[in-house]
């Protein structure tokens, strides 16, 4: 497992233990670790949050985000080869600069490398 996955695993195990601390049938720390491993193996990853326009600009072509106001935006390559954001919920609308997208935004899709 990579270091990010190890951190995610430890955080998940901690959340599982905290969530079950008041339960009548408590679980053991080893069980929490096991459950965290299973969740990660099933594909769970904590959503990435973007808080700056520079963070938005660093995302690749094909990335999709959910803005703070609920808009869904897709990063697309324009005719001149430049990347811009198009609001996916409005069909293929006009490109928008990243400073017009309400932040923070949650990354909901990153294209395969």
Phi and psi restraints in degrees (range 20) as a CNS / XPLOR table:
assign (resid 1 and name C) (resid 2 and name N)
       (resid 2 and name CA) (resid 2 and name C) 1.0 -74.4 20.0 2
assign (resid 2 and name N) (resid 2 and name CA)
       (resid 2 and name C) (resid 3 and name N) 1.0 169.0 20.0 2
assign (resid 2 and name C) (resid 3 and name N)
       (resid 3 and name CA) (resid 3 and name C) 1.0 -64.6 20.0 2
assign (resid 3 and name N) (resid 3 and name CA)
       (resid 3 and name C) (resid 4 and name N) 1.0 -36.7 20.0 2
assign (resid 3 and name C) (resid 4 and name N)
       (resid 4 and name CA) (resid 4 and name C) 1.0 -63.4 20.0 2
assign (resid 4 and name N) (resid 4 and name CA)
       (resid 4 and name C) (resid 5 and name N) 1.0 -39.3 20.0 2
assign (resid 4 and name C) (resid 5 and name N)
       (resid 5 and name CA) (resid 5 and name C) 1.0 -66.6 20.0 2
assign (resid 5 and name N) (resid 5 and name CA)
       (resid 5 and name C) (resid 6 and name N) 1.0 -37.9 20.0 2
assign (resid 5 and name C) (resid 6 and name N)
       (resid 6 and name CA) (resid 6 and name C) 1.0 -63.1 20.0 2
assign (resid 6 and name N) (resid 6 and name CA)
       (resid 6 and name C) (resid 7 and name N) 1.0 -41.0 20.0 2
assign (resid 6 and name C) (resid 7 and name N)
       (resid 7 and name CA) (resid 7 and name C) 1.0 -65.3 20.0 2
assign (resid 7 and name N) (resid 7 and name CA)
       (resid 7 and name C) (resid 8 and name N) 1.0 -44.9 20.0 2
assign (resid 7 and name C) (resid 8 and name N)
       (resid 8 and name CA) (resid 8 and name C) 1.0 -59.7 20.0 2
assign (resid 8 and name N) (resid 8 and name CA)
       (resid 8 and name C) (resid 9 and name N) 1.0 -42.1 20.0 2
assign (resid 8 and name C) (resid 9 and name N)
       (resid 9 and name CA) (resid 9 and name C) 1.0 -62.6 20.0 2
assign (resid 9 and name N) (resid 9 and name CA)
       (resid 9 and name C) (resid 10 and name N) 1.0 -46.6 20.0 2
assign (resid 9 and name C) (resid 10 and name N)
       (resid 10 and name CA) (resid 10 and name C) 1.0 -64.2 20.0 2
assign (resid 10 and name N) (resid 10 and name CA)
       (resid 10 and name C) (resid 11 and name N) 1.0 -40.5 20.0 2
assign (resid 10 and name C) (resid 11 and name N)
       (resid 11 and name CA) (resid 11 and name C) 1.0 -65.1 20.0 2
assign (resid 11 and name N) (resid 11 and name CA)
       (resid 11 and name C) (resid 12 and name N) 1.0 -42.6 20.0 2
assign (resid 11 and name C) (resid 12 and name N)
       (resid 12 and name CA) (resid 12 and name C) 1.0 -63.5 20.0 2
assign (resid 12 and name N) (resid 12 and name CA)
       (resid 12 and name C) (resid 13 and name N) 1.0 -43.9 20.0 2
assign (resid 12 and name C) (resid 13 and name N)
       (resid 13 and name CA) (resid 13 and name C) 1.0 -61.2 20.0 2
assign (resid 13 and name N) (resid 13 and name CA)
       (resid 13 and name C) (resid 14 and name N) 1.0 -40.8 20.0 2
assign (resid 13 and name C) (resid 14 and name N)
       (resid 14 and name CA) (resid 14 and name C) 1.0 -63.6 20.0 2
assign (resid 14 and name N) (resid 14 and name CA)
       (resid 14 and name C) (resid 15 and name N) 1.0 -41.2 20.0 2
assign (resid 14 and name C) (resid 15 and name N)
       (resid 15 and name CA) (resid 15 and name C) 1.0 -64.4 20.0 2
assign (resid 15 and name N) (resid 15 and name CA)
       (resid 15 and name C) (resid 16 and name N) 1.0 -40.3 20.0 2
assign (resid 15 and name C) (resid 16 and name N)
       (resid 16 and name CA) (resid 16 and name C) 1.0 -63.4 20.0 2
assign (resid 16 and name N) (resid 16 and name CA)
       (resid 16 and name C) (resid 17 and name N) 1.0 -45.4 20.0 2
assign (resid 16 and name C) (resid 17 and name N)
       (resid 17 and name CA) (resid 17 and name C) 1.0 -63.0 20.0 2
assign (resid 17 and name N) (resid 17 and name CA)
       (resid 17 and name C) (resid 18 and name N) 1.0 -43.6 20.0 2
assign (resid 17 and name C) (resid 18 and name N)
       (resid 18 and name CA) (resid 18 and name C) 1.0 -64.8 20.0 2
assign (resid 18 and name N) (resid 18 and name CA)
       (resid 18 and name C) (resid 19 and name N) 1.0 -39.7 20.0 2
assign (resid 18 and name C) (resid 19 and name N)
       (resid 19 and name CA) (resid 19 and name C) 1.0 -69.3 20.0 2
assign (resid 19 and name N) (resid 19 and name CA)
       (resid 19 and name C) (resid 20 and name N) 1.0 -24.7 20.0 2
assign (resid 19 and name C) (resid 20 and name N)
       (resid 20 and name CA) (resid 20 and name C) 1.0 -105.3 20.0 2
assign (resid 20 and name N) (resid 20 and name CA)
       (resid 20 and name C) (resid 21 and name N) 1.0 4.9 20.0 2
assign (resid 20 and name C) (resid 21 and name N)
       (resid 21 and name CA) (resid 21 and name C) 1.0 -61.1 20.0 2
assign (resid 21 and name N) (resid 21 and name CA)
       (resid 21 and name C) (resid 22 and name N) 1.0 -35.2 20.0 2
assign (resid 21 and name C) (resid 22 and name N)
       (resid 22 and name CA) (resid 22 and name C) 1.0 -95.5 20.0 2
assign (resid 22 and name N) (resid 22 and name CA)
       (resid 22 and name C) (resid 23 and name N) 1.0 0.5 20.0 2
assign (resid 22 and name C) (resid 23 and name N)
       (resid 23 and name CA) (resid 23 and name C) 1.0 -72.3 20.0 2
assign (resid 23 and name N) (resid 23 and name CA)
       (resid 23 and name C) (resid 24 and name N) 1.0 149.1 20.0 2
assign (resid 23 and name C) (resid 24 and name N)
       (resid 24 and name CA) (resid 24 and name C) 1.0 -62.3 20.0 2
assign (resid 24 and name N) (resid 24 and name CA)
       (resid 24 and name C) (resid 25 and name N) 1.0 -37.6 20.0 2
assign (resid 24 and name C) (resid 25 and name N)
       (resid 25 and name CA) (resid 25 and name C) 1.0 -106.9 20.0 2
assign (resid 25 and name N) (resid 25 and name CA)
       (resid 25 and name C) (resid 26 and name N) 1.0 92.8 20.0 2
assign (resid 25 and name C) (resid 26 and name N)
       (resid 26 and name CA) (resid 26 and name C) 1.0 -72.1 20.0 2
assign (resid 26 and name N) (resid 26 and name CA)
       (resid 26 and name C) (resid 27 and name N) 1.0 153.6 20.0 2
assign (resid 26 and name C) (resid 27 and name N)
       (resid 27 and name CA) (resid 27 and name C) 1.0 -106.7 20.0 2
assign (resid 27 and name N) (resid 27 and name CA)
       (resid 27 and name C) (resid 28 and name N) 1.0 158.0 20.0 2
assign (resid 27 and name C) (resid 28 and name N)
       (resid 28 and name CA) (resid 28 and name C) 1.0 -86.9 20.0 2
assign (resid 28 and name N) (resid 28 and name CA)
       (resid 28 and name C) (resid 29 and name N) 1.0 152.8 20.0 2
assign (resid 28 and name C) (resid 29 and name N)
       (resid 29 and name CA) (resid 29 and name C) 1.0 -52.8 20.0 2
assign (resid 29 and name N) (resid 29 and name CA)
       (resid 29 and name C) (resid 30 and name N) 1.0 -38.1 20.0 2
assign (resid 29 and name C) (resid 30 and name N)
       (resid 30 and name CA) (resid 30 and name C) 1.0 -62.4 20.0 2
assign (resid 30 and name N) (resid 30 and name CA)
       (resid 30 and name C) (resid 31 and name N) 1.0 -33.7 20.0 2
assign (resid 30 and name C) (resid 31 and name N)
       (resid 31 and name CA) (resid 31 and name C) 1.0 -68.1 20.0 2
assign (resid 31 and name N) (resid 31 and name CA)
       (resid 31 and name C) (resid 32 and name N) 1.0 -40.4 20.0 2
assign (resid 31 and name C) (resid 32 and name N)
       (resid 32 and name CA) (resid 32 and name C) 1.0 -62.2 20.0 2
assign (resid 32 and name N) (resid 32 and name CA)
       (resid 32 and name C) (resid 33 and name N) 1.0 -41.5 20.0 2
assign (resid 32 and name C) (resid 33 and name N)
       (resid 33 and name CA) (resid 33 and name C) 1.0 -62.1 20.0 2
assign (resid 33 and name N) (resid 33 and name CA)
       (resid 33 and name C) (resid 34 and name N) 1.0 -43.6 20.0 2
assign (resid 33 and name C) (resid 34 and name N)
       (resid 34 and name CA) (resid 34 and name C) 1.0 -60.8 20.0 2
assign (resid 34 and name N) (resid 34 and name CA)
       (resid 34 and name C) (resid 35 and name N) 1.0 -47.2 20.0 2
assign (resid 34 and name C) (resid 35 and name N)
       (resid 35 and name CA) (resid 35 and name C) 1.0 -63.0 20.0 2
assign (resid 35 and name N) (resid 35 and name CA)
       (resid 35 and name C) (resid 36 and name N) 1.0 -40.0 20.0 2
assign (resid 35 and name C) (resid 36 and name N)
       (resid 36 and name CA) (resid 36 and name C) 1.0 -62.0 20.0 2
assign (resid 36 and name N) (resid 36 and name CA)
       (resid 36 and name C) (resid 37 and name N) 1.0 -43.5 20.0 2
assign (resid 36 and name C) (resid 37 and name N)
       (resid 37 and name CA) (resid 37 and name C) 1.0 -60.1 20.0 2
assign (resid 37 and name N) (resid 37 and name CA)
       (resid 37 and name C) (resid 38 and name N) 1.0 -42.4 20.0 2
assign (resid 37 and name C) (resid 38 and name N)
       (resid 38 and name CA) (resid 38 and name C) 1.0 -65.2 20.0 2
assign (resid 38 and name N) (resid 38 and name CA)
       (resid 38 and name C) (resid 39 and name N) 1.0 -41.1 20.0 2
assign (resid 38 and name C) (resid 39 and name N)
       (resid 39 and name CA) (resid 39 and name C) 1.0 -63.3 20.0 2
assign (resid 39 and name N) (resid 39 and name CA)
       (resid 39 and name C) (resid 40 and name N) 1.0 -43.0 20.0 2
assign (resid 39 and name C) (resid 40 and name N)
       (resid 40 and name CA) (resid 40 and name C) 1.0 -66.1 20.0 2
assign (resid 40 and name N) (resid 40 and name CA)
       (resid 40 and name C) (resid 41 and name N) 1.0 -40.4 20.0 2
assign (resid 40 and name C) (resid 41 and name N)
       (resid 41 and name CA) (resid 41 and name C) 1.0 -64.7 20.0 2
assign (resid 41 and name N) (resid 41 and name CA)
       (resid 41 and name C) (resid 42 and name N) 1.0 -28.7 20.0 2
assign (resid 41 and name C) (resid 42 and name N)
       (resid 42 and name CA) (resid 42 and name C) 1.0 -79.0 20.0 2
assign (resid 42 and name N) (resid 42 and name CA)
       (resid 42 and name C) (resid 43 and name N) 1.0 -5.3 20.0 2
assign (resid 42 and name C) (resid 43 and name N)
       (resid 43 and name CA) (resid 43 and name C) 1.0 108.5 20.0 2
assign (resid 43 and name N) (resid 43 and name CA)
       (resid 43 and name C) (resid 44 and name N) 1.0 1.4 20.0 2
assign (resid 43 and name C) (resid 44 and name N)
       (resid 44 and name CA) (resid 44 and name C) 1.0 -64.9 20.0 2
assign (resid 44 and name N) (resid 44 and name CA)
       (resid 44 and name C) (resid 45 and name N) 1.0 133.4 20.0 2
assign (resid 44 and name C) (resid 45 and name N)
       (resid 45 and name CA) (resid 45 and name C) 1.0 -140.9 20.0 2
assign (resid 45 and name N) (resid 45 and name CA)
       (resid 45 and name C) (resid 46 and name N) 1.0 139.4 20.0 2
assign (resid 45 and name C) (resid 46 and name N)
       (resid 46 and name CA) (resid 46 and name C) 1.0 -63.5 20.0 2
assign (resid 46 and name N) (resid 46 and name CA)
       (resid 46 and name C) (resid 47 and name N) 1.0 132.3 20.0 2
assign (resid 46 and name C) (resid 47 and name N)
       (resid 47 and name CA) (resid 47 and name C) 1.0 -60.5 20.0 2
assign (resid 47 and name N) (resid 47 and name CA)
       (resid 47 and name C) (resid 48 and name N) 1.0 140.9 20.0 2
assign (resid 47 and name C) (resid 48 and name N)
       (resid 48 and name CA) (resid 48 and name C) 1.0 -83.2 20.0 2
assign (resid 48 and name N) (resid 48 and name CA)
       (resid 48 and name C) (resid 49 and name N) 1.0 134.6 20.0 2
assign (resid 48 and name C) (resid 49 and name N)
       (resid 49 and name CA) (resid 49 and name C) 1.0 -110.1 20.0 2
assign (resid 49 and name N) (resid 49 and name CA)
       (resid 49 and name C) (resid 50 and name N) 1.0 133.0 20.0 2
assign (resid 49 and name C) (resid 50 and name N)
       (resid 50 and name CA) (resid 50 and name C) 1.0 -105.9 20.0 2
assign (resid 50 and name N) (resid 50 and name CA)
       (resid 50 and name C) (resid 51 and name N) 1.0 128.5 20.0 2
assign (resid 50 and name C) (resid 51 and name N)
       (resid 51 and name CA) (resid 51 and name C) 1.0 -116.8 20.0 2
assign (resid 51 and name N) (resid 51 and name CA)
       (resid 51 and name C) (resid 52 and name N) 1.0 -6.0 20.0 2
assign (resid 51 and name C) (resid 52 and name N)
       (resid 52 and name CA) (resid 52 and name C) 1.0 -131.2 20.0 2
assign (resid 52 and name N) (resid 52 and name CA)
       (resid 52 and name C) (resid 53 and name N) 1.0 157.9 20.0 2
assign (resid 52 and name C) (resid 53 and name N)
       (resid 53 and name CA) (resid 53 and name C) 1.0 -62.8 20.0 2
assign (resid 53 and name N) (resid 53 and name CA)
       (resid 53 and name C) (resid 54 and name N) 1.0 -35.2 20.0 2
assign (resid 53 and name C) (resid 54 and name N)
       (resid 54 and name CA) (resid 54 and name C) 1.0 -62.3 20.0 2
assign (resid 54 and name N) (resid 54 and name CA)
       (resid 54 and name C) (resid 55 and name N) 1.0 -37.5 20.0 2
assign (resid 54 and name C) (resid 55 and name N)
       (resid 55 and name CA) (resid 55 and name C) 1.0 -63.0 20.0 2
assign (resid 55 and name N) (resid 55 and name CA)
       (resid 55 and name C) (resid 56 and name N) 1.0 -39.0 20.0 2
assign (resid 55 and name C) (resid 56 and name N)
       (resid 56 and name CA) (resid 56 and name C) 1.0 -65.6 20.0 2
assign (resid 56 and name N) (resid 56 and name CA)
       (resid 56 and name C) (resid 57 and name N) 1.0 -42.7 20.0 2
assign (resid 56 and name C) (resid 57 and name N)
       (resid 57 and name CA) (resid 57 and name C) 1.0 -65.9 20.0 2
assign (resid 57 and name N) (resid 57 and name CA)
       (resid 57 and name C) (resid 58 and name N) 1.0 -23.4 20.0 2
assign (resid 57 and name C) (resid 58 and name N)
       (resid 58 and name CA) (resid 58 and name C) 1.0 -80.1 20.0 2
assign (resid 58 and name N) (resid 58 and name CA)
       (resid 58 and name C) (resid 59 and name N) 1.0 -12.9 20.0 2
assign (resid 58 and name C) (resid 59 and name N)
       (resid 59 and name CA) (resid 59 and name C) 1.0 -74.3 20.0 2
assign (resid 59 and name N) (resid 59 and name CA)
       (resid 59 and name C) (resid 60 and name N) 1.0 147.3 20.0 2
assign (resid 59 and name C) (resid 60 and name N)
       (resid 60 and name CA) (resid 60 and name C) 1.0 -81.0 20.0 2
assign (resid 60 and name N) (resid 60 and name CA)
       (resid 60 and name C) (resid 61 and name N) 1.0 167.3 20.0 2
assign (resid 60 and name C) (resid 61 and name N)
       (resid 61 and name CA) (resid 61 and name C) 1.0 -55.9 20.0 2
assign (resid 61 and name N) (resid 61 and name CA)
       (resid 61 and name C) (resid 62 and name N) 1.0 132.2 20.0 2
assign (resid 61 and name C) (resid 62 and name N)
       (resid 62 and name CA) (resid 62 and name C) 1.0 95.5 20.0 2
assign (resid 62 and name N) (resid 62 and name CA)
       (resid 62 and name C) (resid 63 and name N) 1.0 -7.7 20.0 2
assign (resid 62 and name C) (resid 63 and name N)
       (resid 63 and name CA) (resid 63 and name C) 1.0 -67.8 20.0 2
assign (resid 63 and name N) (resid 63 and name CA)
       (resid 63 and name C) (resid 64 and name N) 1.0 148.2 20.0 2
assign (resid 63 and name C) (resid 64 and name N)
       (resid 64 and name CA) (resid 64 and name C) 1.0 -127.9 20.0 2
assign (resid 64 and name N) (resid 64 and name CA)
       (resid 64 and name C) (resid 65 and name N) 1.0 134.7 20.0 2
assign (resid 64 and name C) (resid 65 and name N)
       (resid 65 and name CA) (resid 65 and name C) 1.0 -128.1 20.0 2
assign (resid 65 and name N) (resid 65 and name CA)
       (resid 65 and name C) (resid 66 and name N) 1.0 159.9 20.0 2
assign (resid 65 and name C) (resid 66 and name N)
       (resid 66 and name CA) (resid 66 and name C) 1.0 -113.8 20.0 2
assign (resid 66 and name N) (resid 66 and name CA)
       (resid 66 and name C) (resid 67 and name N) 1.0 116.6 20.0 2
assign (resid 66 and name C) (resid 67 and name N)
       (resid 67 and name CA) (resid 67 and name C) 1.0 -76.8 20.0 2
assign (resid 67 and name N) (resid 67 and name CA)
       (resid 67 and name C) (resid 68 and name N) 1.0 167.5 20.0 2
assign (resid 67 and name C) (resid 68 and name N)
       (resid 68 and name CA) (resid 68 and name C) 1.0 -58.0 20.0 2
assign (resid 68 and name N) (resid 68 and name CA)
       (resid 68 and name C) (resid 69 and name N) 1.0 -31.8 20.0 2
assign (resid 68 and name C) (resid 69 and name N)
       (resid 69 and name CA) (resid 69 and name C) 1.0 -89.9 20.0 2
assign (resid 69 and name N) (resid 69 and name CA)
       (resid 69 and name C) (resid 70 and name N) 1.0 4.9 20.0 2
assign (resid 69 and name C) (resid 70 and name N)
       (resid 70 and name CA) (resid 70 and name C) 1.0 94.9 20.0 2
assign (resid 70 and name N) (resid 70 and name CA)
       (resid 70 and name C) (resid 71 and name N) 1.0 2.8 20.0 2
assign (resid 70 and name C) (resid 71 and name N)
       (resid 71 and name CA) (resid 71 and name C) 1.0 -76.7 20.0 2
assign (resid 71 and name N) (resid 71 and name CA)
       (resid 71 and name C) (resid 72 and name N) 1.0 143.4 20.0 2
assign (resid 71 and name C) (resid 72 and name N)
       (resid 72 and name CA) (resid 72 and name C) 1.0 -105.4 20.0 2
assign (resid 72 and name N) (resid 72 and name CA)
       (resid 72 and name C) (resid 73 and name N) 1.0 124.7 20.0 2
assign (resid 72 and name C) (resid 73 and name N)
       (resid 73 and name CA) (resid 73 and name C) 1.0 -123.5 20.0 2
assign (resid 73 and name N) (resid 73 and name CA)
       (resid 73 and name C) (resid 74 and name N) 1.0 141.5 20.0 2
assign (resid 73 and name C) (resid 74 and name N)
       (resid 74 and name CA) (resid 74 and name C) 1.0 -119.4 20.0 2
assign (resid 74 and name N) (resid 74 and name CA)
       (resid 74 and name C) (resid 75 and name N) 1.0 135.8 20.0 2
assign (resid 74 and name C) (resid 75 and name N)
       (resid 75 and name CA) (resid 75 and name C) 1.0 -82.5 20.0 2
assign (resid 75 and name N) (resid 75 and name CA)
       (resid 75 and name C) (resid 76 and name N) 1.0 122.3 20.0 2
assign (resid 75 and name C) (resid 76 and name N)
       (resid 76 and name CA) (resid 76 and name C) 1.0 -133.3 20.0 2
assign (resid 76 and name N) (resid 76 and name CA)
       (resid 76 and name C) (resid 77 and name N) 1.0 150.9 20.0 2
assign (resid 76 and name C) (resid 77 and name N)
       (resid 77 and name CA) (resid 77 and name C) 1.0 -84.7 20.0 2
assign (resid 77 and name N) (resid 77 and name CA)
       (resid 77 and name C) (resid 78 and name N) 1.0 129.4 20.0 2
assign (resid 77 and name C) (resid 78 and name N)
       (resid 78 and name CA) (resid 78 and name C) 1.0 -86.3 20.0 2
assign (resid 78 and name N) (resid 78 and name CA)
       (resid 78 and name C) (resid 79 and name N) 1.0 -177.1 20.0 2
assign (resid 78 and name C) (resid 79 and name N)
       (resid 79 and name CA) (resid 79 and name C) 1.0 -62.5 20.0 2
assign (resid 79 and name N) (resid 79 and name CA)
       (resid 79 and name C) (resid 80 and name N) 1.0 -35.0 20.0 2
assign (resid 79 and name C) (resid 80 and name N)
       (resid 80 and name CA) (resid 80 and name C) 1.0 -84.6 20.0 2
assign (resid 80 and name N) (resid 80 and name CA)
       (resid 80 and name C) (resid 81 and name N) 1.0 4.5 20.0 2
assign (resid 80 and name C) (resid 81 and name N)
       (resid 81 and name CA) (resid 81 and name C) 1.0 88.0 20.0 2
assign (resid 81 and name N) (resid 81 and name CA)
       (resid 81 and name C) (resid 82 and name N) 1.0 -2.6 20.0 2
assign (resid 81 and name C) (resid 82 and name N)
       (resid 82 and name CA) (resid 82 and name C) 1.0 -85.6 20.0 2
assign (resid 82 and name N) (resid 82 and name CA)
       (resid 82 and name C) (resid 83 and name N) 1.0 153.0 20.0 2
assign (resid 82 and name C) (resid 83 and name N)
       (resid 83 and name CA) (resid 83 and name C) 1.0 -93.3 20.0 2
assign (resid 83 and name N) (resid 83 and name CA)
       (resid 83 and name C) (resid 84 and name N) 1.0 140.7 20.0 2
assign (resid 83 and name C) (resid 84 and name N)
       (resid 84 and name CA) (resid 84 and name C) 1.0 -145.1 20.0 2
assign (resid 84 and name N) (resid 84 and name CA)
       (resid 84 and name C) (resid 85 and name N) 1.0 172.9 20.0 2
assign (resid 84 and name C) (resid 85 and name N)
       (resid 85 and name CA) (resid 85 and name C) 1.0 -103.5 20.0 2
assign (resid 85 and name N) (resid 85 and name CA)
       (resid 85 and name C) (resid 86 and name N) 1.0 132.5 20.0 2
assign (resid 85 and name C) (resid 86 and name N)
       (resid 86 and name CA) (resid 86 and name C) 1.0 -119.9 20.0 2
assign (resid 86 and name N) (resid 86 and name CA)
       (resid 86 and name C) (resid 87 and name N) 1.0 130.9 20.0 2
assign (resid 86 and name C) (resid 87 and name N)
       (resid 87 and name CA) (resid 87 and name C) 1.0 -72.8 20.0 2
assign (resid 87 and name N) (resid 87 and name CA)
       (resid 87 and name C) (resid 88 and name N) 1.0 111.8 20.0 2
assign (resid 87 and name C) (resid 88 and name N)
       (resid 88 and name CA) (resid 88 and name C) 1.0 -69.8 20.0 2
assign (resid 88 and name N) (resid 88 and name CA)
       (resid 88 and name C) (resid 89 and name N) 1.0 -27.7 20.0 2
assign (resid 88 and name C) (resid 89 and name N)
       (resid 89 and name CA) (resid 89 and name C) 1.0 -74.6 20.0 2
assign (resid 89 and name N) (resid 89 and name CA)
       (resid 89 and name C) (resid 90 and name N) 1.0 -13.2 20.0 2
assign (resid 89 and name C) (resid 90 and name N)
       (resid 90 and name CA) (resid 90 and name C) 1.0 -107.5 20.0 2
assign (resid 90 and name N) (resid 90 and name CA)
       (resid 90 and name C) (resid 91 and name N) 1.0 25.6 20.0 2
assign (resid 90 and name C) (resid 91 and name N)
       (resid 91 and name CA) (resid 91 and name C) 1.0 74.0 20.0 2
assign (resid 91 and name N) (resid 91 and name CA)
       (resid 91 and name C) (resid 92 and name N) 1.0 -148.1 20.0 2
assign (resid 91 and name C) (resid 92 and name N)
       (resid 92 and name CA) (resid 92 and name C) 1.0 -98.0 20.0 2
assign (resid 92 and name N) (resid 92 and name CA)
       (resid 92 and name C) (resid 93 and name N) 1.0 78.1 20.0 2
assign (resid 92 and name C) (resid 93 and name N)
       (resid 93 and name CA) (resid 93 and name C) 1.0 -76.8 20.0 2
assign (resid 93 and name N) (resid 93 and name CA)
       (resid 93 and name C) (resid 94 and name N) 1.0 -170.4 20.0 2
assign (resid 93 and name C) (resid 94 and name N)
       (resid 94 and name CA) (resid 94 and name C) 1.0 -77.5 20.0 2
assign (resid 94 and name N) (resid 94 and name CA)
       (resid 94 and name C) (resid 95 and name N) 1.0 146.7 20.0 2
assign (resid 94 and name C) (resid 95 and name N)
       (resid 95 and name CA) (resid 95 and name C) 1.0 -61.5 20.0 2
assign (resid 95 and name N) (resid 95 and name CA)
       (resid 95 and name C) (resid 96 and name N) 1.0 147.5 20.0 2
assign (resid 95 and name C) (resid 96 and name N)
       (resid 96 and name CA) (resid 96 and name C) 1.0 -125.5 20.0 2
assign (resid 96 and name N) (resid 96 and name CA)
       (resid 96 and name C) (resid 97 and name N) 1.0 142.9 20.0 2
assign (resid 96 and name C) (resid 97 and name N)
       (resid 97 and name CA) (resid 97 and name C) 1.0 -72.4 20.0 2
assign (resid 97 and name N) (resid 97 and name CA)
       (resid 97 and name C) (resid 98 and name N) 1.0 153.5 20.0 2
assign (resid 97 and name C) (resid 98 and name N)
       (resid 98 and name CA) (resid 98 and name C) 1.0 -63.3 20.0 2
assign (resid 98 and name N) (resid 98 and name CA)
       (resid 98 and name C) (resid 99 and name N) 1.0 -24.2 20.0 2
assign (resid 98 and name C) (resid 99 and name N)
       (resid 99 and name CA) (resid 99 and name C) 1.0 -73.8 20.0 2
assign (resid 99 and name N) (resid 99 and name CA)
       (resid 99 and name C) (resid 100 and name N) 1.0 -3.6 20.0 2
assign (resid 99 and name C) (resid 100 and name N)
       (resid 100 and name CA) (resid 100 and name C) 1.0 -98.5 20.0 2
assign (resid 100 and name N) (resid 100 and name CA)
       (resid 100 and name C) (resid 101 and name N) 1.0 0.6 20.0 2
assign (resid 100 and name C) (resid 101 and name N)
       (resid 101 and name CA) (resid 101 and name C) 1.0 -95.0 20.0 2
assign (resid 101 and name N) (resid 101 and name CA)
       (resid 101 and name C) (resid 102 and name N) 1.0 127.8 20.0 2
assign (resid 101 and name C) (resid 102 and name N)
       (resid 102 and name CA) (resid 102 and name C) 1.0 -68.1 20.0 2
assign (resid 102 and name N) (resid 102 and name CA)
       (resid 102 and name C) (resid 103 and name N) 1.0 124.9 20.0 2
assign (resid 102 and name C) (resid 103 and name N)
       (resid 103 and name CA) (resid 103 and name C) 1.0 -108.3 20.0 2
assign (resid 103 and name N) (resid 103 and name CA)
       (resid 103 and name C) (resid 104 and name N) 1.0 155.0 20.0 2
assign (resid 103 and name C) (resid 104 and name N)
       (resid 104 and name CA) (resid 104 and name C) 1.0 -74.1 20.0 2
assign (resid 104 and name N) (resid 104 and name CA)
       (resid 104 and name C) (resid 105 and name N) 1.0 157.9 20.0 2
assign (resid 104 and name C) (resid 105 and name N)
       (resid 105 and name CA) (resid 105 and name C) 1.0 -125.3 20.0 2
assign (resid 105 and name N) (resid 105 and name CA)
       (resid 105 and name C) (resid 106 and name N) 1.0 149.4 20.0 2
assign (resid 105 and name C) (resid 106 and name N)
       (resid 106 and name CA) (resid 106 and name C) 1.0 -105.2 20.0 2
assign (resid 106 and name N) (resid 106 and name CA)
       (resid 106 and name C) (resid 107 and name N) 1.0 128.8 20.0 2
assign (resid 106 and name C) (resid 107 and name N)
       (resid 107 and name CA) (resid 107 and name C) 1.0 -74.8 20.0 2
assign (resid 107 and name N) (resid 107 and name CA)
       (resid 107 and name C) (resid 108 and name N) 1.0 120.4 20.0 2
assign (resid 107 and name C) (resid 108 and name N)
       (resid 108 and name CA) (resid 108 and name C) 1.0 -108.2 20.0 2
assign (resid 108 and name N) (resid 108 and name CA)
       (resid 108 and name C) (resid 109 and name N) 1.0 -11.4 20.0 2
assign (resid 108 and name C) (resid 109 and name N)
       (resid 109 and name CA) (resid 109 and name C) 1.0 -157.4 20.0 2
assign (resid 109 and name N) (resid 109 and name CA)
       (resid 109 and name C) (resid 110 and name N) 1.0 133.1 20.0 2
assign (resid 109 and name C) (resid 110 and name N)
       (resid 110 and name CA) (resid 110 and name C) 1.0 -121.8 20.0 2
assign (resid 110 and name N) (resid 110 and name CA)
       (resid 110 and name C) (resid 111 and name N) 1.0 131.4 20.0 2
assign (resid 110 and name C) (resid 111 and name N)
       (resid 111 and name CA) (resid 111 and name C) 1.0 -65.3 20.0 2
assign (resid 111 and name N) (resid 111 and name CA)
       (resid 111 and name C) (resid 112 and name N) 1.0 154.1 20.0 2
assign (resid 111 and name C) (resid 112 and name N)
       (resid 112 and name CA) (resid 112 and name C) 1.0 -62.4 20.0 2
assign (resid 112 and name N) (resid 112 and name CA)
       (resid 112 and name C) (resid 113 and name N) 1.0 143.6 20.0 2
